Amino acid sequence: MTKTYRVDIGFDVRKGDKWYGAGRLVTVNDDESIEIYAAPHGNRGDRIAVHSYDSLVRDRPPTGLGRA
């Protein structure tokens, strides 16, 4: 099973070696984790969170992610 989210404006997400910018969809499989970074004005900044598949709740996306 997968969990899919849309990256919010002002954030970037890294999954493995791939980056996802604002507006992109990111899919997380049960053996994966993601890192969320602040990206004000499109400039990637500090990492604000790391989430494993198990810590993600489909109906309550964390800061930086929205429903797909």
Summary of the structure (lengths in Angstrom):
residues: 68
radius of gyration: 10.7
end to end distance: 15.2
largest distance: 33.6
contacts: 180
relative contact order: 0.31
helix: 9%
strand: 53%
